Amino acid sequence: MDKVLDIYNLSRLNQVEIQNLNRPLTSNEIEVIIKSLPVKKSLGPDGFVAEFYQTFKDKLTLILIQCSEKPRRRAYFQT
C-alpha cells in the first residue's frame, strides 16, 4: 500500500478537514439529504426508492446517527 501511495501524489487533509470528517452527523443534515433524494429512483443495491427513506426518515435518522458514532469514537480520520 505504501508503494502505491508513493506513486500517486494524493492531496493531504488539513487539520480542519480532519476535524470536520470526525464530527458527529446531525439529524438535520440527514433529514435534508433524505428530503433531497430523487423520487421514484432506486438509490443503490438495496433497491429502495426515496419514498421508503422519506417514510421511515425518523427511524433511519437515529440508526444513521448511531452508525456514524462508532468510527468517530475511534478518531477514524487521523493526521
N, C-alpha and C positions, 0 to 999 in steps of 0.2 A: 504494500500500500504506500509506503514511504517513497518508493521509486516512482510510482505513478504520480503522486502528489508533487514530487520534484520536477517531473517532466512538464506538468501543466502549471502555469503561473496563475493560480487561483487567488482572487482577492481575499483579504482577511477582514473579519468583522472587527469593528472598533468596540470599545467598552460599552458605549451607549446602545449599540445594536445588540450586543450580547445580553445586556440587561433587559432590553425590550423583548427578546425572544424568551427569556426566562421568567417574565412576569406572568401572573395568572390571567387566564381569559376572563372576560366579564360576561355576565348573562346578556347584557345589552349588545355586545359585539356578536355573540352567537345568534341572537334574535334578528339582528339586522341582516346577517348573512342568510339566514333561513328565509326571511321575507323576500330577499332579492333573488332567490333561486328561480330558474326558468320553469314556467308552468308546463305540465304535460311532457316533460323530458326526463328520461331516466338519467340519474346523475352518475352512476357508476355500476360496478359489477353486482351490487345488491339488487338492482332493478327497481328500486323505489323511486317514485316521482316526487316532485317538490310538494305536492299536496299531502303526501304522507308526512314529510318532515314538518310542514306547517300545522297539520292536525295534531301532532304529538310534540309540538315545539316545547311546551313546558317540561315534559319528562325528559326529552332529549337534551335540553339545555343543562339540566342537572347532571346527566350522565357525561356529557362532554366536558363540563367543568371538572368533574371528578377525574376523568381520564387525563386532563391536562395537568392536574396537580401532581401526579406521580413523577413524571420527568422533571418537573420544576423543583421538587424537593431534593433531587439529586444534582441540581445545577447542571442540567443536561447540556446546555451550550456553555463551553468554557473557553477561556482565552488560550 
